[in-house]
Structure formats: C-alpha cells, structure tokens
Amino acid sequence: MIKSRKAKLLIANILVYILLFSIFSFIIYSYVSKKQYQNVDEELTITKETLSSTQISREGSNPEIDPRVVVFTRDKEGNILNQSDTNYLFQDNEEKIEGKELNKIVDLVISGYTFRAISFNDTTSKQGQIIQLLINTSTEHRLLDNLLMILIFGGAFIIVLSIGASWYLTNKSVAAIIKSLKKQREFVENASHELRTPLTIIQSKLELLLRDPNAKVVDKLECISPALSETRRISRMVGNLLTLARADSNSTELEFETVNIKKLITEIIETYKEIGELEDKNLSYDGMGEENLICDKGRIHQLLIILLDNALKYTNNGGNIKIQTNSKDNKFIIAVNDDGIGIKEENRNNIFQRFFREDVSRTRETGGSGLGLSIANWIVEQHGGNIRCLPNKPRGTIMRVTLPARKISSKN
C-alpha cells in the first residue's frame, strides 16, 4: 500500500513539474515569436504606407525607409522593373518571390534565408504597377530556433531535476504518512494494553460474584469495590483517549476569554485541600504578577487538575504542594512544586509521551494511565506555551508552565 502510494505520488509530482514547465515554455516561446514578427510586420506596414503615398522613381531620391526592407517594383505582368538594383540572390530566385497575393504578409524561404513579404498596388502609378516589400527575418528565425533549443534542453534538465525533487518530496510525504501510521498503531496497541488489565479484573470479579448468586452485597465488597474502581479508571482513560484523538484530528477549538487566573487557582486549591488534609498533605498558593490571563478557561482548569492530581499522587504523606504564578518578560508562569518522589533525569522529557510511566507498578496503584501529562502538554501547546519538568530541591518535582501573556484587547 505504501509503495503503491509512493509510486503514485512520484509520478504525480513529475507530471506536475513537466506540465508547469511545458506551459511556461509555451508562453515564453509564443510571446517572443509574436513579438519578433510583430516588429517585422509593423515595419512592413509602415514602409507600405510610406510608399503608397510617394511615387518611386528609378532615378533620383526616394523616400527614406528601413534599410532592411528590399523594394521590388513590378509591372502588370509581374516583371521586376528595378532588377538592376537588386541582389543576385533575388535575381537567381525570381520565381520564388513572385508576389501573387496582394495586401497579405507571407513567409518566403530563399536559399536558406527567411523573409516576410507583402505585395500591394502602387496607387501613385498609372501603369498598374505592383510594389513588393521583403524583409530578412533570418535573425529572428535563428533567435527562435535557439530559444526552442534552450527550452528543449532546459526541459530535459527540468525532467531530471523534477525526478530528483519528486523523489525527495515523495519520500518526505511518505515518511510523514508512515510516521502517522506508526503513531496510530502504537496508540491503538497501548490503548488496548491499558484497557486489557482493568477489563480482566472486572471480568474476574464478576465471575466470582456469579459463583455465589445468593450472597449479600456486603459480603462481596472485596469483588465489587475493585470492579467499580477499574470501571472508573476505564471511564477516565476513555475520556483521555477521546481528548487526544480530537487533538490529533485538530477538531478541538479553544475558546479564549479573559480569565482571573488567581481566582481560578484559588478555587481549585480549595477543592483539593480537603483531599490533601485527609492524606496529611499541605496545599498552598503563592500568586504574583498579573491576575488576568487570556486563555481557554476550561482547558486551563483541566491542565491545573492534571498537574495537581499528579502532585498529590506522588507526594508522600506529610508532604507539601505549592502552586506559584508570576509574570515575566511578557510571559505568564504557573509552577506546581512538590517534595514527592521526584522523576529521574533521563525520564523528564519522556513523561509527556503517551502511556509513558516511570514506575508501572506504582502507577497501577495510583490508577494512572500515562495520558494526563500528554493532555497537559497539548493544552499548553495550543496556548502557544511550553511545559517543563524540573527537579525540586532538595527533592521532588517542579512542573513549570509558561504561557504568552496576551493583551486584554487581543482578538483571541
């Protein structure tokens, strides 16, 4: 499938290059050709008008005309009257320059030379004479031949170049497709793996319940409680997967508004304080800088919940969690500090990858799926910011979010 698509893209790119160059060459050649012969025809027309109003004499002065123009005067029978003034080239090829068609510009080829010619009645003569004008266009003809050769050789070069460029662009496009498919495959495999364990637990607990259908609920809490816990975990995971799927398809649009960020953080802290007190964990907030932030309130709320939830999970009893905000260099900074178990240095950049978990067994105990920080990273990127994982001294982790401090008057 990939090879077939690659071949089609390669052929399509080459054809596009050839088509564009062919159109370009046709336009250039047509324009130059038209312009060259247009100037020649204009000179013939001007000379015709000049001679039509002036009698040509065999002796004495004649009107000034372009020296490139050769003038023949013919009688009614077509005999050249001024043959003695003409070049031997015309004398030897008199039959080839007979001007039978009047008032029409025609092309002539004489001994390898090209001419444009026009014949017309001499209105100043009473003997019914005919004037024939010839102008040598060999120079124009050679110029067009050279231009055609340049375009032909240029076309051959463009074809070779287009093959190379098409090969490069096709490989680049296919690489992006392969990367996308690989990412999608990994996503499905990881999601399947994460869902398999809780589903297995739920199935086993339900099977235990079926073995004793007459038992009371209170007697089967050891089966019901884990099943409910895993059900909630699956529900959260499915919600996170849906969020990431929408993020990948760019179908989620943020709704920016002016948000009192200090008030939002205070409300979240108050909600989590009760949970912290139950586990003997201290939550605090140190707010500095601007109070307002242009952002998507719902997504920033989700971001803070993810960061606080992780901090609570990985901070031991008696630990401290602090949220700090500050404004600096037109940036708004949110930092969630904890003195928990911390993250190894080699894993700090990996924690934002989907399904990545530093300690699988501990994550299983806390109910994590490795998707929260991926969602957090997506939210921050959608706001034009960045998120970093830093070590906290003497122990713990700092999750620092840097967002652009948009102006209140921003269209966003």
C-alpha positions as CSV (number, residue, x, y, z in Angstrom):
1,M,0.0,0.0,0.0
2,I,2.8,2.4,1.0
3,K,4.9,1.5,-2.1
4,S,1.9,2.0,-4.4
5,R,1.1,5.3,-2.8
6,K,4.7,6.4,-3.1
7,A,4.8,5.5,-6.8
8,K,1.6,7.4,-7.5
9,L,2.9,10.5,-5.6
10,L,6.2,10.3,-7.5
11,I,4.5,10.1,-10.9
12,A,2.1,12.9,-10.0
13,N,4.9,15.2,-8.8
14,I,6.9,14.6,-12.0
15,L,3.9,15.2,-14.2
16,V,3.1,18.4,-12.4
17,Y,6.7,19.7,-12.9
18,I,6.6,18.7,-16.6
19,L,3.2,20.3,-17.1
20,L,4.2,23.6,-15.4
21,F,7.5,23.8,-17.4
22,S,5.6,23.0,-20.7
23,I,3.1,25.7,-20.0
24,F,5.8,28.2,-19.1
25,S,7.9,27.3,-22.2
26,F,4.9,27.6,-24.5
27,I,4.0,31.0,-23.1
28,I,7.6,32.2,-23.4
29,Y,8.1,30.9,-27.0
30,S,4.7,32.2,-28.1
31,Y,5.4,35.6,-26.6
32,V,8.9,36.0,-28.1
33,S,7.8,34.7,-31.5
34,K,4.8,37.0,-31.6
35,K,6.9,40.0,-30.5
36,Q,9.7,39.3,-33.0
37,Y,7.4,39.0,-36.1
38,Q,5.1,41.8,-34.8
39,N,8.0,44.2,-35.1
40,V,8.8,43.0,-38.6
41,D,5.2,43.2,-39.7
42,E,4.9,46.7,-38.3
43,E,8.0,47.8,-40.2
44,L,6.5,46.3,-43.4
45,T,3.2,48.1,-42.8
46,I,4.9,51.4,-42.1
47,T,7.0,51.1,-45.3
48,K,3.9,50.2,-47.3
49,E,2.1,53.3,-46.1
50,T,5.1,55.4,-46.8
51,L,5.5,54.1,-50.4
52,S,1.7,54.2,-51.1
53,S,1.7,57.9,-50.8
54,T,5.0,58.5,-52.6
55,Q,6.0,57.8,-56.2
56,I,9.1,55.7,-56.5
57,S,11.4,56.8,-59.2
58,R,14.1,54.9,-61.0
59,E,16.4,57.8,-60.7
60,G,16.8,60.5,-58.1
61,S,15.7,60.4,-54.5
62,N,13.3,58.0,-52.9
63,P,11.6,58.2,-49.5
64,E,13.6,57.1,-46.5
65,I,12.7,53.6,-45.4
66,D,14.3,50.8,-43.2
67,P,17.5,49.6,-45.0
68,R,16.5,46.1,-44.1
69,V,13.5,46.3,-46.4
70,V,14.0,45.3,-50.1
71,V,11.7,47.0,-52.5
72,F,10.6,45.5,-55.9
73,T,8.6,47.3,-58.5
74,R,6.7,45.1,-60.9
75,D,4.6,45.8,-64.0
76,K,1.2,44.4,-64.6
77,E,2.7,41.2,-66.0
78,G,4.8,40.7,-62.8
79,N,8.2,41.6,-64.3
80,I,10.6,43.3,-61.9
81,L,11.3,46.8,-63.2
82,N,14.2,47.6,-60.8
83,Q,16.1,44.3,-61.2
84,S,19.4,46.0,-61.7
85,D,19.2,47.4,-58.2
86,T,18.5,44.0,-56.5
87,N,20.8,41.5,-55.1
88,Y,21.9,38.4,-57.2
89,L,20.1,36.3,-54.6
90,F,16.8,37.6,-55.8
91,Q,17.8,37.7,-59.4
92,D,18.6,33.9,-59.3
93,N,15.4,33.1,-57.4
94,E,12.9,35.4,-59.1
95,E,10.3,32.7,-59.4
96,K,10.3,32.2,-55.6
97,I,9.5,35.8,-54.8
98,E,6.5,36.3,-57.1
99,G,4.0,38.4,-55.2
100,K,0.7,36.8,-56.3
101,E,-1.2,37.6,-53.2
102,L,-1.8,41.3,-52.6
103,N,-2.1,43.1,-49.2
104,K,-1.2,39.9,-47.3
105,I,2.0,39.3,-45.3
106,V,3.6,35.9,-46.3
107,D,6.7,34.0,-45.4
108,L,9.3,33.1,-48.0
109,V,12.4,30.9,-47.9
110,I,15.1,31.7,-50.4
111,S,18.3,29.7,-50.5
112,G,18.1,29.1,-46.7
113,Y,17.2,32.6,-45.9
114,T,13.8,33.5,-44.5
115,F,11.8,36.6,-45.4
116,R,8.5,38.3,-44.7
117,A,6.9,39.8,-47.7
118,I,3.9,41.8,-48.8
119,S,2.7,43.0,-52.2
120,F,0.3,45.8,-53.0
121,N,-0.8,48.0,-55.9
122,D,1.2,51.2,-56.5
123,T,-1.6,53.8,-56.2
124,T,0.8,56.6,-57.5
125,S,1.4,54.8,-60.8
126,K,-0.9,54.9,-63.7
127,Q,0.6,51.8,-65.4
128,G,-0.9,49.5,-62.7
129,Q,2.4,48.7,-61.1
130,I,2.8,46.5,-58.1
131,I,5.2,47.1,-55.2
132,Q,6.6,44.1,-53.3
133,L,8.4,44.5,-50.0
134,L,10.7,41.9,-48.5
135,I,12.5,42.0,-45.1
136,N,15.0,39.4,-44.0
137,T,13.9,37.6,-40.9
138,S,16.8,35.1,-40.7
139,T,18.0,36.7,-37.5
140,E,14.5,36.4,-35.9
141,H,14.3,32.8,-37.1
142,R,17.7,31.9,-35.7
143,L,16.8,33.5,-32.4
144,L,13.6,31.5,-32.1
145,D,15.4,28.3,-33.1
146,N,18.0,29.0,-30.4
147,L,15.2,29.7,-27.9
148,L,13.5,26.5,-28.8
149,M,16.7,24.5,-28.3
150,I,17.2,26.2,-24.9
151,L,13.7,25.2,-23.9
152,I,14.1,21.7,-25.1
153,F,17.4,21.2,-23.3
154,G,16.0,23.1,-20.4
155,G,13.0,20.8,-20.4
156,A,15.3,17.7,-20.3
157,F,17.2,19.2,-17.4
158,I,13.9,20.0,-15.6
159,I,12.7,16.5,-16.1
160,V,15.8,15.1,-14.5
161,L,15.6,17.7,-11.8
162,S,11.9,17.0,-11.3
163,I,12.6,13.3,-10.8
164,G,15.1,14.1,-8.1
165,A,12.8,16.7,-6.4
166,S,9.8,14.4,-6.7
167,W,11.7,11.5,-5.2
168,Y,12.8,13.8,-2.3
169,L,9.3,15.2,-1.8
170,T,7.6,11.8,-2.1
171,N,9.9,10.3,0.4
172,K,9.3,13.2,2.8
173,S,5.5,12.9,2.3
174,V,5.5,9.1,2.7
175,A,7.8,9.4,5.7
176,A,5.1,11.6,7.4
177,I,2.4,9.1,6.5
178,I,4.5,6.2,7.8
179,K,5.2,8.1,11.0
180,S,1.5,8.9,11.4
181,L,0.5,5.3,10.8
182,K,3.2,4.1,13.2
183,K,2.0,6.6,15.8
184,Q,-1.6,5.5,15.3
185,R,-0.6,1.8,15.6
186,E,1.3,2.5,18.8
187,F,-1.6,4.4,20.1
188,V,-4.1,1.6,19.5
189,E,-1.6,-1.0,20.9
190,N,-1.0,1.0,24.0
191,A,-4.7,1.7,24.5
192,S,-5.5,-2.0,24.0
193,H,-2.9,-2.9,26.5
194,E,-4.1,-0.4,29.1
195,L,-7.7,-1.5,28.7
196,R,-6.9,-5.2,28.9
197,T,-5.9,-5.2,32.5
198,P,-8.9,-3.4,34.1
199,L,-11.3,-5.4,31.9
200,T,-9.6,-8.6,33.1
201,I,-10.0,-7.5,36.7
202,I,-13.7,-6.6,36.2
203,Q,-14.4,-9.9,34.4
204,S,-12.7,-12.0,37.2
205,K,-14.6,-10.1,39.9
206,L,-17.9,-10.6,38.2
207,E,-17.2,-14.3,37.7
208,L,-16.6,-14.6,41.4
209,L,-19.9,-12.9,42.1
210,L,-21.7,-15.4,39.8
211,R,-20.3,-18.3,41.7
212,D,-22.4,-17.2,44.8
213,P,-25.6,-15.6,43.4
214,N,-27.4,-15.7,46.7
215,A,-24.7,-13.8,48.6
216,K,-25.4,-10.3,50.0
217,V,-23.7,-7.2,48.7
218,V,-21.9,-6.6,52.0
219,D,-20.3,-10.0,51.8
220,K,-18.9,-9.4,48.3
221,L,-17.4,-5.9,48.7
222,E,-14.0,-7.4,48.0
223,C,-15.3,-8.2,44.5
224,I,-17.5,-5.1,43.9
225,S,-15.1,-2.5,45.1
226,P,-12.2,-3.4,42.7
227,A,-14.6,-3.7,39.8
228,L,-16.0,-0.3,40.4
229,S,-12.5,1.2,40.8
230,E,-11.4,-0.3,37.5
231,T,-14.6,0.9,35.8
232,R,-13.9,4.4,36.9
233,R,-10.4,4.0,35.6
234,I,-11.6,2.9,32.2
235,S,-14.0,5.8,32.1
236,R,-11.2,8.3,32.8
237,M,-9.0,6.6,30.3
238,V,-11.6,6.6,27.5
239,G,-12.2,10.3,28.2
240,N,-8.5,11.0,27.9
241,L,-8.2,8.9,24.7
242,L,-11.1,10.9,23.2
243,T,-9.4,14.2,24.1
244,L,-6.1,13.0,22.5
245,A,-7.9,11.7,19.4
246,R,-9.7,15.0,18.9
247,A,-6.3,16.8,19.4
248,D,-4.8,14.6,16.7
249,S,-7.6,15.4,14.2
250,N,-7.5,19.2,15.1
251,S,-11.2,19.1,15.7
252,T,-11.0,20.8,19.1
253,E,-11.0,24.6,19.0
254,L,-10.1,26.6,22.1
255,E,-12.4,29.4,23.3
256,F,-10.2,32.2,24.5
257,E,-11.5,34.7,27.1
258,T,-10.2,36.9,29.9
259,V,-9.8,34.7,33.0
260,N,-9.0,35.7,36.5
261,I,-6.3,33.1,36.9
262,K,-5.7,33.7,40.5
263,K,-9.3,33.2,41.3
264,L,-9.4,30.0,39.2
265,I,-6.4,28.6,41.0
266,T,-7.7,29.5,44.4
267,E,-11.0,27.7,43.7
268,I,-9.1,24.6,42.6
269,I,-6.9,24.7,45.7
270,E,-9.9,24.9,48.0
271,T,-11.4,21.8,46.3
272,Y,-8.2,19.8,46.7
273,K,-7.3,21.0,50.2
274,E,-9.8,18.5,51.7
275,I,-8.2,15.7,49.8
276,G,-4.8,16.8,50.9
277,E,-5.8,17.1,54.6
278,L,-7.1,13.5,54.5
279,E,-3.6,12.4,53.4
280,D,-1.8,14.9,55.6
281,K,-0.5,16.9,52.6
282,N,-0.3,20.6,52.7
283,L,-1.5,22.6,49.6
284,S,-0.7,26.3,49.2
285,Y,-0.8,29.1,46.6
286,D,1.6,31.9,46.1
287,G,0.2,34.2,43.4
288,M,2.2,37.1,42.0
289,G,2.1,39.1,38.7
290,E,-0.9,39.7,36.6
291,E,-4.3,38.4,37.7
292,N,-5.9,38.1,34.3
293,L,-4.9,35.8,31.5
294,I,-6.3,35.4,28.0
295,C,-6.9,31.6,27.7
296,D,-9.4,28.8,27.4
297,K,-10.8,28.6,30.9
298,G,-11.9,25.0,30.7
299,R,-8.6,23.7,29.3
300,I,-6.5,25.7,31.8
301,H,-8.7,24.3,34.5
302,Q,-8.1,20.8,33.1
303,L,-4.4,21.5,33.0
304,L,-4.2,22.5,36.6
305,I,-6.3,19.5,37.7
306,I,-3.9,17.1,35.9
307,L,-0.8,18.8,37.5
308,L,-2.3,18.9,41.0
309,D,-3.6,15.3,40.7
310,N,-0.1,14.0,39.8
311,A,1.5,16.1,42.6
312,L,-0.9,14.5,45.1
313,K,-0.4,11.0,43.8
314,Y,3.4,11.1,44.0
315,T,3.8,13.1,47.2
316,N,4.1,11.1,50.4
317,N,2.0,11.8,53.5
318,G,3.2,14.9,55.3
319,G,4.5,16.4,52.1
320,N,4.0,19.9,50.6
321,I,2.5,21.0,47.3
322,K,2.7,24.7,46.2
323,I,1.3,26.5,43.2
324,Q,3.2,29.6,42.2
325,T,2.3,32.2,39.5
326,N,4.4,35.0,38.2
327,S,4.6,37.4,35.2
328,K,8.0,38.0,33.5
329,D,9.1,39.2,30.1
330,N,5.5,39.2,28.7
331,K,5.1,35.6,29.9
332,F,2.8,34.1,32.5
333,I,4.3,31.3,34.5
334,I,2.5,28.7,36.5
335,A,4.6,26.3,38.6
336,V,3.4,23.3,40.6
337,N,6.0,22.3,43.2
338,D,6.0,19.2,45.2
339,D,8.5,17.4,47.5
340,G,7.4,13.9,46.5
341,I,9.4,11.0,45.0
342,G,10.6,13.1,42.0
343,I,11.4,12.0,38.5
344,K,14.6,10.6,37.2
345,E,16.6,13.0,35.0
346,E,16.6,10.7,32.0
347,N,12.8,10.4,32.1
348,R,11.9,14.1,32.4
349,N,11.5,14.6,28.7
350,N,9.6,11.3,28.2
351,I,6.8,11.9,30.7
352,F,4.9,13.9,28.2
353,Q,4.7,10.9,25.8
354,R,1.5,9.0,25.7
355,F,1.3,6.0,28.0
356,F,4.8,6.6,29.4
357,R,5.1,5.7,33.1
358,E,8.3,5.8,35.1
359,D,7.1,3.2,37.6
360,V,4.5,0.9,36.2
361,S,3.7,-0.8,39.5
362,R,3.3,2.4,41.4
363,T,1.2,3.9,38.6
364,R,-1.0,0.9,38.7
365,E,-1.6,1.5,42.5
366,T,-2.4,5.2,41.9
367,G,-4.7,4.5,39.0
368,G,-2.7,6.4,36.3
369,S,-2.7,5.6,32.6
370,G,0.2,7.8,31.4
371,L,-2.1,10.1,29.4
372,G,-2.6,13.0,31.8
373,L,0.7,14.8,31.0
374,S,0.2,14.2,27.3
375,I,-3.0,16.1,27.5
376,A,-1.4,18.8,29.6
377,N,1.3,19.2,27.0
378,W,-1.3,19.5,24.3
379,I,-3.2,22.2,26.2
380,V,-0.1,24.2,26.8
381,E,1.0,23.9,23.1
382,Q,-2.5,25.0,22.0
383,H,-2.0,28.2,24.1
384,G,1.4,28.8,22.4
385,G,3.4,28.0,25.5
386,N,5.6,25.2,26.8
387,I,5.7,22.9,29.8
388,R,8.9,21.6,31.5
389,C,9.7,19.1,34.2
390,L,12.4,20.4,36.6
391,P,13.9,18.9,39.8
392,N,12.9,20.5,43.1
393,K,15.5,21.0,45.8
394,P,16.2,19.1,47.9
395,R,13.6,16.6,46.5
396,G,10.5,16.5,44.4
397,T,9.4,17.9,41.1
398,I,8.5,21.3,39.6
399,M,6.1,21.3,36.7
400,R,6.6,24.7,35.1
401,V,4.1,26.1,32.5
402,T,5.0,29.2,30.5
403,L,2.2,30.9,28.6
404,P,2.2,34.0,26.5
405,A,0.7,36.9,28.4
406,R,-1.8,38.0,25.7
407,K,-3.1,41.5,25.9
408,I,-6.7,42.0,27.2
409,S,-7.6,43.7,23.9
410,S,-6.5,40.7,21.9
411,K,-8.9,39.3,19.3
412,N,-8.4,35.9,20.9
